[in-house]
Amino acid sequence: MRRPAVIVALAVAFTAAAGAGPNRFGFSDRVERHMLPEVTTGPSEPAWSPDGMWIAFSMQGDIWKVPAGGGEAIALTRGPWYYFEPAWSPDGRSIAVTMDTGGNLDIGIVPADGGEVRRVTEDRAADLEPVWTRDSASIVFVSSRNRGFDVFRVSLADAAVTPVVSGGGDQIQPAVSPDGETLAFVAPVRGRLGTGGIWTQPLARGTDGSAPPQPTLVHYEESEYRMRPRWTPDGRALVFGSDAAGSNDLAIVSADGGNPAVLTADPMGEFSPAPSPDGTRIAFVSNHDGPPTLYVAPTGGGPRGSWTEVRMTSRRHRTPTGTVRARVVGPDGAPVPARVMVRASDGRSYAPDGGFARVISATETHYFHTGGEFVLTVPAGSLEIEAMRGFEYVPVRATVDVTAGETAAALLRLGPPIADIGAWRSGDTHAHDYHQGRFGLSHAWLFAQSLAEDLGVTNVLIHMDGTRLMGRWDDLTGRPIALSTPTHLLQFGEEFRGSLGHIGMLGLSRFILPLVGGAPNTPYAQIASDLPYIDGARAQGGIAGFMHPYLDDSANAAGWGGSLIPVDVAIGRGDFYDVAAVYSDELASAAMYYRLLNCGFRLPATGGTDNFPDVWRDPPPGTDRTYARVDGALTVASWLDAVKAGRTFATTGPLLFLDVQGHQPGDEIRLDAGAPAALDVAVRVASIVPLERVEILVNGRVALDARAGADGRIPERVSGRVEVPDGGWIAARAVGRAHRYVGDSYAFAQTSPVYVVRGGRPFVSREDAAFLGEVVDAVRARAARSTAWRSAGEREAFLQEIDKARAVYARLMNR
């Protein structure tokens, strides 16, 4: 512990990139989650051989082929790289693939009988989604080498790369017509939401560099990277994935446009259609059991009963493999759900058959969840296994020597709890379920993730993305799901997604509509107030607060003007503030949080992940979590009561317990005007990840801190006396670097304050009131410029709401 010079916490510089979500390739989070290829434990992205005898697919990071009628699956590739998106050459000799080389995505070619992969593109951009020209001499693919995604062609003779389709937005998912003359692809449609519609254009450009022909729009719907159109063998139609009916189905549309027809109307999802060369069947994958399953169906489609599963009776790997049977147990020796990370002898990660392989983009950490026992098939050699369960148990690691053709056993016993947490119970204010991922997510799969993360209360928020519902209407019941236990509860709530911030509503029993505001090209284009949602949640006995607040700590007030948070808080709205969230930056969000507290507003610090548990590139629920000190038995209501009372701390990993002369977060200390200015403060620290510093804050400034020593350890207890001459608030925070146990960008924890009132007068910083007043001015200017108002009366009502908040800050400045 040391006593530093006074440091203004608000001046901490931290780049936005450090706090962003998935950003391995620098793309948007949507591209990272939905467009990039994924490692699956079941077959994915099927492709027929030209003779119709085989179906190639990706699975467990390799390319495989299986007889179209089922049988032995044969691996065509092997580690250390991962391989995806097979495309069979028209001459039948080769299969083009997308290959993850550990630092980039490139296009490669593997012989149809298996062998070494030859890389045919090598660029710092991401190259993916290969398809062949009809002469088997070139590969058409998608690349980010022009910033956005465009379509290119690479000649196999000389490796020359030429553009094929480019334009505003992303041009993706190409498909060459059977006669080789026309290219179908997905691209934006002006004035419409989603990734775009299906377009066609002649495949003339790419050899002479001439101006591209004009494309023709064949079909539009609000898509999200899942259409993947493919031509029927006669060239008259395109089969694609459609979400128009609310679940991803296969559909078909004439190549000249017109009304599409749905082929597979099923409540779950069907993806990646591949018409057979003779035109009689379609291969595709379905997620109705969770992980993808390979099927073929008649070209005319039909219900699930008409599909035929392509079963793998055995598997032939390209490298010797063995089996590992593993158990994860708690300190008492009983099996427990957990998060598992493995690294095999080929350098790759693997997941159990039928499991859900995932990766945390912030650290590129591959993981899967287990109920306590699992079986892995991995290359022979040394296998490293690591298991963890939430933030309260010491993770455990084991090394297994895997012998080819044999089965080894592994036991992973989690270490004891790192701290006595007493009545503190973990939860997540901001989890999700469906978000257009390709894993079939049931309540059981969703709840299993929360159990593996040892998350006490999971608030899963149903929301709308554009005009698509992300969730099920009938899940919002006001009660935990039936699978919940006395120690682990999952209940659905709602997220309102406005153009000036998102509001999370917890403890609801009925929806507050509409679910979106400020969404262009929809009936909800008008900027929407947060008040109906916050007030509506409170009227139902629930609470409402602020999701993923800020990504960047801008140097000027106008830079903060994209959120209604300072407006809502000034007029008495908002029950919690997610200072920890994947899609914001903790230190930037904390900077605004301290300013709000410095104006006398009392706002609990919380953590909400904003995860999407049906996509493979995303962290698990509870990555950013809230610990709340609960009175009595754990229920959703008792946990929400503790949050609203401010008995909380937010964390991405560290556990942080604050005590101010016997008072804990959420408490108030009232002092006479003449009482001593110094107060005794102690912080108890426990963390499964290393920390760089623990800080005790008084009114946003660091009053005491402890830094990691030469051994990288922080003292378990940080204490001292702090001066609070004018009253205000006292809180603690912890900061550490990125770590594989942390699903966010870095380790962080922030307690809610203990409030100090001296002489009956609340503490107010005139400087912060002035700054927030300027932020409100920036919000007002942004709202006033909008042309999406339905009426002048609604515009004026909204501006009056902002003016009311501005008057609050004016009064505080003059206090």
KOLPASE-49766 format. One record per residue (C-alpha): x, y, z. Coordinates in steps of 0.05 Angstrom, whole numbers, padded with zeros to 5 digits, always signed. Layout:
XYZ;...
REM end
This chain:
+00000+00000+00000;+00023+00071-00014;-00006+00140-00010;+00001+00172-00079;-00008+00243-00099;-00081+00258-00114;-00098+00227-00181;-00160+00249-00219;-00191+00184-00239;-00231+00217-00294;-00167+00234-00331;-00146+00161-00340;-00131+00150-00413;-00153+00084-00442;-00163+00067-00515;-00230+00045-00541;-00199-00016-00572;-00180-00044-00504;-00252-00045-00482;-00285-00067-00545;-00316-00135-00555;-00296-00186-00608;-00243-00153-00651;-00191-00205-00673;-00193-00180-00745;-00215-00109-00729;-00285-00122-00758;-00351-00103-00727;-00377-00150-00673;-00431-00173-00722;-00379-00196-00772;-00338-00230-00718;-00398-00267-00689;-00439-00284-00751;-00396-00283-00814;-00330-00313-00796;-00326-00390-00801;-00334-00430-00737;-00307-00494-00707;-00366-00541-00698;-00373-00609-00665;-00421-00632-00718;-00420-00627-00794;-00423-00556-00823;-00422-00525-00893;-00436-00587-00936;-00412-00591-01008;-00427-00646-01058;-00375-00681-01101;-00389-00671-01176;-00409-00744-01183;-00458-00739-01125;-00425-00796-01088;-00395-00756-01030;-00411-00697-00985;-00354-00656-00957;-00363-00616-00893;-00324-00582-00838;-00323-00609-00767;-00276-00602-00707;-00232-00556-00748;-00220-00606-00805;-00250-00620-00873;-00284-00688-00879;-00321-00727-00932;-00374-00780-00923;-00414-00823-00972;-00478-00786-00989;-00518-00845-00961;-00477-00846-00897;-00418-00889-00875;-00347-00878-00854;-00326-00805-00850;-00255-00791-00876;-00214-00732-00853;-00179-00695-00909;-00139-00646-00866;-00102-00644-00800;-00074-00593-00752;-00044-00547-00732;-00090-00501-00772;-00166-00500-00772;-00204-00512-00838;-00274-00491-00859;-00322-00479-00916;-00305-00535-00965;-00321-00525-01039;-00311-00583-01087;-00278-00567-01154;-00321-00582-01216;-00267-00631-01241;-00273-00669-01175;-00199-00668-01160;-00194-00615-01106;-00231-00581-01049;-00222-00507-01035;-00223-00488-00962;-00219-00429-00916;-00159-00439-00870;-00145-00405-00803;-00070-00401-00800;-00068-00377-00728;-00064-00304-00747;-00106-00297-00809;-00157-00328-00856;-00134-00350-00925;-00158-00394-00982;-00126-00463-00991;-00135-00526-01033;-00133-00598-01009;-00135-00660-01054;-00203-00693-01055;-00172-00755-01026;-00137-00716-00970;-00067-00691-00961;-00029-00627-00948;-00065-00561-00958;-00035-00514-01009;-00047-00441-00991;-00069-00401-01053;-00079-00333-01021;-00035-00301-00969;-00055-00231-00949;-00063-00193-00884;-00136-00187-00901;-00187-00241-00885;-00201-00287-00945;-00259-00335-00939;-00321-00365-00972;-00288-00398-01032;-00326-00425-01093;-00298-00449-01160;-00304-00424-01231;-00332-00477-01278;-00265-00491-01310;-00233-00508-01242;-00178-00459-01259;-00197-00403-01211;-00229-00394-01143;-00278-00338-01128;-00275-00315-01056;-00292-00259-01007;-00237-00214-00979;-00231-00154-00933;-00171-00127-00971;-00211-00065-00991;-00232-00052-00918;-00303-00077-00928;-00316-00146-00958;-00315-00153-01034;-00312-00211-01082;-00247-00229-01117;-00220-00284-01161;-00152-00318-01155;-00121-00355-01214;-00089-00421-01194;-00040-00416-01252;-00005-00352-01229;-00039-00333-01162;-00063-00268-01193;-00120-00237-01153;-00171-00193-01190;-00235-00159-01166;-00302-00187-01186;-00355-00149-01145;-00345-00087-01102;-00388-00031-01076;-00414+00001-01013;-00422-00045-00954;-00403-00118-00957;-00409-00163-01018;-00407-00234-00991;-00427-00307-01002;-00414-00316-01077;-00441-00373-01119;-00423-00387-01191;-00479-00410-01237;-00476-00480-01268;-00458-00451-01337;-00404-00408-01305;-00432-00344-01334;-00467-00312-01274;-00448-00297-01202;-00499-00295-01146;-00480-00260-01081;-00507-00224-01021;-00500-00148-01016;-00536-00089-00983;-00601-00061-01009;-00605+00014-01003;-00652+00038-00949;-00663-00033-00921;-00638-00067-00858;-00594-00129-00851;-00535-00155-00891;-00574-00148-00956;-00609-00187-01010;-00590-00236-01064;-00561-00204-01127;-00536-00233-01193;-00490-00205-01246;-00450-00232-01304;-00383-00261-01283;-00345-00222-01336;-00301-00177-01294;-00239-00206-01264;-00196-00221-01325;-00191-00154-01362;-00206-00105-01305;-00264-00074-01345;-00321-00038-01311;-00367-00086-01274;-00436-00099-01303;-00496-00076-01264;-00523-00126-01214;-00596-00148-01210;-00633-00155-01144;-00665-00223-01141;-00692-00225-01070;-00690-00182-01007;-00705-00197-00935;-00674-00172-00869;-00617-00222-00871;-00559-00233-00823;-00501-00270-00857;-00540-00334-00864;-00570-00334-00934;-00511-00369-00970;-00548-00376-01037;-00532-00436-01081;-00555-00449-01153;-00599-00507-01172;-00564-00551-01225;-00609-00524-01281;-00589-00453-01265;-00661-00430-01259;-00666-00419-01184;-00627-00405-01121;-00634-00442-01055;-00618-00400-00993;-00627-00393-00918;-00687-00349-00900;-00706-00319-00833;-00770-00287-00859;-00813-00336-00819;-00777-00323-00753;-00735-00387-00755;-00680-00400-00805;-00710-00443-00860;-00688-00464-00929;-00723-00428-00985;-00720-00425-01060;-00729-00367-01108;-00727-00361-01184;-00662-00333-01210;-00705-00279-01244;-00737-00259-01177;-00808-00268-01154;-00839-00298-01093;-00795-00347-01054;-00821-00414-01028;-00802-00443-00961;-00774-00514-00965;-00763-00532-00891;-00811-00500-00843;-00785-00522-00776;-00783-00485-00708;-00707-00492-00705;-00657-00473-00758;-00633-00502-00824;-00570-00475-00856;-00522-00479-00915;-00564-00512-00970;-00526-00550-01023;-00566-00578-01082;-00541-00645-01107;-00510-00648-01177;-00570-00686-01205;-00619-00636-01175;-00659-00688-01136;-00635-00673-01065;-00611-00617-01020;-00558-00627-00967;-00560-00580-00907;-00549-00578-00832;-00601-00570-00777;-00593-00548-00705;-00656-00577-00676;-00615-00620-00628;-00565-00564-00612;-00501-00578-00651;-00507-00583-00727;-00532-00649-00758;-00523-00665-00832;-00586-00682-00872;-00609-00691-00943;-00680-00677-00965;-00718-00680-01031;-00710-00618-01074;-00781-00599-01059;-00767-00598-00985;-00816-00620-00932;-00823-00629-00857;-00770-00660-00814;-00800-00730-00825;-00780-00726-00898;-00707-00711-00883;-00654-00766-00881;-00595-00758-00833;-00528-00773-00864;-00499-00816-00809;-00425-00827-00796;-00415-00899-00776;-00341-00888-00761;-00286-00837-00771;-00218-00843-00804;-00171-00788-00780;-00109-00765-00817;-00068-00769-00753;-00068-00822-00698;-00118-00807-00644;-00137-00830-00574;-00194-00818-00526;-00196-00781-00460;-00251-00791-00409;-00250-00733-00361;-00286-00712-00298;-00289-00644-00266;-00304-00646-00192;-00312-00595-00137;-00272-00593-00072;-00319-00645-00044;-00304-00694-00101;-00374-00690-00133;-00378-00675-00208;-00394-00602-00223;-00410-00563-00286;-00351-00522-00309;-00317-00485-00366;-00262-00526-00399;-00203-00505-00443;-00160-00556-00478;-00098-00555-00521;-00080-00618-00559;-00012-00641-00585;-00026-00609-00653;-00037-00541-00621;-00111-00540-00633;-00170-00539-00585;-00224-00593-00586;-00293-00602-00557;-00335-00665-00543;-00379-00692-00598;-00447-00660-00589;-00418-00603-00549;-00413-00529-00566;-00342-00506-00584;-00333-00431-00570;-00279-00379-00568;-00270-00314-00529;-00247-00263-00579;-00214-00216-00529;-00160-00269-00515;-00173-00321-00570;-00187-00372-00515;-00224-00433-00539;-00271-00466-00490;-00333-00509-00480;-00380-00523-00422;-00389-00590-00388;-00438-00617-00339;-00380-00651-00302;-00360-00709-00348;-00339-00709-00420;-00303-00750-00473;-00253-00722-00523;-00223-00753-00585;-00156-00718-00597;-00089-00729-00632;-00041-00774-00595;+00010-00738-00552;+00006-00690-00494;-00062-00659-00479;-00070-00599-00432;-00138-00591-00398;-00159-00533-00355;-00225-00525-00318;-00255-00466-00281;-00323-00450-00250;-00339-00377-00241;-00296-00330-00201;-00298-00363-00133;-00258-00427-00144;-00185-00438-00160;-00182-00466-00231;-00145-00531-00242;-00100-00557-00297;-00080-00627-00318;-00035-00658-00371;-00055-00724-00402;-00011-00769-00444;-00056-00793-00500;-00036-00859-00534;-00062-00875-00603;-00121-00923-00602;-00126-00923-00526;-00169-00888-00474;-00139-00846-00418;-00173-00818-00356;-00167-00747-00328;-00192-00720-00262;-00195-00646-00251;-00210-00626-00179;-00226-00552-00171;-00191-00517-00115;-00225-00489-00053;-00264-00423-00054;-00216-00364-00056;-00258-00324-00006;-00316-00329+00042;-00368-00289+00004;-00422-00293+00058;-00488-00267+00032;-00459-00241-00034;-00492-00275-00094;-00469-00270-00166;-00514-00252-00225;-00514-00223-00294;-00559-00163-00310;-00551-00171-00385;-00550-00240-00417;-00585-00262-00481;-00608-00326-00515;-00624-00327-00590;-00582-00280-00632;-00582-00313-00701;-00527-00361-00683;-00526-00430-00714;-00525-00470-00650;-00594-00496-00630;-00606-00463-00563;-00659-00494-00517;-00674-00474-00445;-00632-00533-00423;-00572-00512-00464;-00579-00440-00441;-00585-00459-00367;-00526-00507-00373;-00481-00448-00391;-00503-00411-00328;-00491-00472-00285;-00421-00482-00314;-00405-00409-00298;-00434-00416-00228;-00479-00356-00241;-00531-00348-00187;-00582-00304-00223;-00582-00299-00299;-00626-00245-00329;-00636-00264-00402;-00662-00203-00440;-00708-00212-00499;-00698-00156-00550;-00707-00137-00622;-00650-00130-00672;-00676-00086-00728;-00745-00115-00736;-00727-00187-00716;-00745-00214-00648;-00685-00243-00611;-00721-00292-00565;-00790-00321-00555;-00850-00279-00536;-00877-00331-00488;-00812-00335-00447;-00828-00271-00409;-00869-00299-00351;-00843-00261-00290;-00819-00327-00260;-00753-00366-00265;-00753-00422-00315;-00772-00491-00290;-00700-00516-00292;-00678-00465-00239;-00654-00489-00171;-00650-00454-00103;-00578-00433-00119;-00582-00420-00194;-00639-00380-00225;-00653-00360-00296;-00708-00312-00313;-00725-00273-00376;-00730-00198-00379;-00729-00145-00434;-00679-00099-00467;-00702-00035-00500;-00653-00016-00555;-00657+00058-00569;-00613+00101-00612;-00589+00138-00550;-00573+00078-00507;-00602+00012-00485;-00645-00001-00424;-00647-00068-00387;-00711-00085-00352;-00708-00140-00300;-00764-00174-00261;-00818-00161-00314;-00879-00203-00326;-00903-00168-00389;-00869-00132-00446;-00863-00057-00453;-00869-00041-00527;-00841-00025-00576;-00775-00060-00565;-00734-00011-00608;-00728+00063-00620;-00689+00105-00669;-00682+00046-00718;-00678+00076-00789;-00720+00048-00845;-00770+00020-00795;-00835+00046-00764;-00792+00060-00702;-00744+00111-00733;-00762+00165-00683;-00715+00176-00625;-00748+00146-00564;-00748+00167-00491;-00724+00117-00439;-00775+00140-00388;-00833+00095-00409;-00788+00035-00402;-00756+00053-00335;-00823+00075-00306;-00858+00015-00336;-00809-00033-00305;-00817-00001-00237;-00893-00004-00243;-00887-00080-00251;-00843-00085-00189;-00780-00093-00229;-00719-00050-00240;-00688-00017-00301;-00618+00006-00315;-00564+00024-00365;-00530-00028-00410;-00458-00024-00436;-00454+00051-00422;-00391+00079-00455;-00335+00054-00501;-00289+00114-00500;-00273+00167-00448;-00278+00226-00496;-00237+00288-00480;-00297+00334-00490;-00369+00334-00468;-00397+00329-00538;-00362+00262-00546;-00407+00234-00491;-00471+00259-00524;-00495+00193-00553;-00531+00168-00491;-00590+00191-00450;-00558+00166-00385;-00542+00236-00357;-00612+00258-00376;-00647+00199-00344;-00606+00201-00280;-00617+00276-00271;-00693+00267-00271;-00691+00209-00222;-00691+00149-00268;-00645+00088-00271;-00636+00033-00219;-00567+00007-00239;-00508+00022-00283;-00468-00034-00318;-00398-00006-00307;-00373-00075-00329;-00396-00100-00397;-00364-00133-00456;-00388-00082-00507;-00363-00021-00469;-00298-00003-00434;-00297-00009-00359;-00252+00050-00345;-00289+00095-00394;-00356+00075-00364;-00327+00086-00294;-00306+00157-00314;-00378+00177-00328;-00402+00137-00268;-00358+00179-00221;-00384+00244-00251;-00456+00222-00238;-00440+00203-00167;-00404+00269-00157;-00470+00305-00173;-00504+00270-00114;-00539+00216-00154;-00540+00147-00123;-00531+00094-00175;-00510+00021-00161;-00450-00007-00199;-00467-00072-00235;-00439-00119-00287;-00476-00146-00348;-00442-00186-00403;-00486-00175-00464;-00467-00244-00490;-00500-00283-00546;-00498-00356-00526;-00517-00387-00594;-00456-00359-00631;-00388-00391-00627;-00345-00328-00622;-00371-00298-00557;-00357-00301-00482;-00401-00339-00434;-00455-00310-00389;-00427-00281-00325;-00364-00256-00360;-00384-00188-00331;-00424-00202-00269;-00457-00168-00209;-00447-00191-00138;-00505-00169-00094;-00510-00177-00019;-00576-00212-00010;-00620-00213+00052;-00648-00282+00065;-00659-00336+00012;-00637-00325-00059;-00694-00307-00105;-00697-00263-00166;-00735-00212-00124;-00686-00212-00066;-00627-00206-00114;-00660-00147-00151;-00676-00114-00084;-00602-00118-00065;-00582-00088-00132;-00631-00031-00125;-00605-00017-00055;-00534-00012-00082;-00507-00071-00043;-00464-00091-00103;-00398-00095-00138;-00386-00106-00212;-00330-00150-00237;-00298-00185-00296;-00261-00231-00247;-00235-00201-00182;-00276-00204-00118;-00276-00138-00080;-00307-00126-00011;-00309-00055+00016;-00317-00034+00088;-00320+00038+00113;-00322+00038+00189;-00369-00022+00189;-00410+00001+00130;-00415-00035+00063;-00434-00012-00007;-00502+00019-00010;-00499+00044+00062;-00500+00117+00083;-00457+00148+00137;-00485+00212+00167;-00436+00257+00202;-00443+00322+00239;-00410+00382+00206;-00357+00383+00260;-00341+00309+00260;-00270+00286+00242;-00257+00286+00167;-00219+00219+00166;-00254+00151+00160;-00225+00081+00165;-00230+00042+00100;-00213-00031+00085;-00218-00071+00022;-00214-00147+00021;-00188-00173-00046;-00192-00243-00076;-00179-00259-00149;-00166-00319-00193;-00129-00273-00241;-00069-00228-00227;-00083-00155-00211;-00041-00093-00223;-00073-00048-00172;-00129-00039-00122;-00153+00032-00110;-00196+00065-00058;-00233+00124-00088;-00261+00185-00054;-00307+00226-00099;-00273+00199-00161;-00201+00209-00139;-00153+00155-00117;-00141+00165-00042;-00105+00100-00027;-00078+00045-00072;-00039-00019-00071;+00004-00042-00129;+00026-00112-00147;+00094-00130-00119;+00152-00163-00154;+00116-00230-00147;+00055-00201-00183;+00011-00207-00121;-00035-00156-00089;-00045-00156-00014;-00108-00192+00008;-00127-00132+00049;-00117-00058+00033;-00134-00010+00088;-00121+00060+00115;-00154+00125+00131;-00183+00173+00079;-00203+00245+00085;-00275+00262+00068;-00281+00334+00091;-00341+00352+00048;-00377+00285+00047;-00391+00248-00018;-00376+00176-00031;-00323+00122-00021;-00314+00062-00067;-00261+00013-00089;-00238-00015-00155;-00187-00065-00181;-00152-00068-00248;-00111-00122-00281;-00088-00144-00350;-00121-00191-00399;-00123-00264-00378;-00152-00328-00406;-00199-00333-00346;-00227-00264-00363;-00277-00262-00419;-00274-00186-00425;-00213-00146-00447;-00181-00140-00379;-00192-00155-00305;-00234-00102-00270;-00279-00094-00209;-00317-00034-00182;-00357-00030-00118;-00418+00012-00108;-00405+00070-00060;-00413+00080+00014;-00445+00149+00016;-00422+00201+00066;-00467+00259+00084;-00434+00313+00126;-00476+00365+00162;-00539+00344+00126;-00513+00371+00059;-00500+00326-00001;-00433+00331-00036;-00435+00361-00106;-00378+00375-00154;-00394+00439-00192;-00341+00419-00244;-00376+00353-00258;-00445+00385-00258;-00420+00434-00311;-00390+00378-00352;-00455+00336-00350;-00495+00398-00368;-00453+00404-00430;-00464+00330-00445;-00539+00342-00440;-00532+00400-00488;-00498+00353-00537;-00555+00303-00530;-00606+00358-00542;-00569+00382-00605;-00568+00312-00632;-00642+00302-00619;-00660+00369-00648;-00624+00352-00713;-00664+00288-00723;-00714+00289-00780;-00748+00224-00759;-00800+00255-00712;-00872+00234-00724;-00898+00302-00702;-00873+00369-00677;-00909+00355-00611;-00870+00291-00598;-00805+00328-00615;-00821+00383-00566;-00841+00335-00511;-00774+00299-00518;-00735+00364-00518;-00772+00387-00456;-00750+00323-00421;-00678+00340-00437;-00688+00412-00415;-00714+00388-00348;-00649+00349-00338;-00608+00410-00360;-00642+00452-00307;-00621+00401-00254;-00548+00409-00273;-00555+00484-00274;-00581+00483-00203;-00524+00438-00181;-00473+00484-00213;-00500+00542-00172;-00506+00504-00106;
REM end
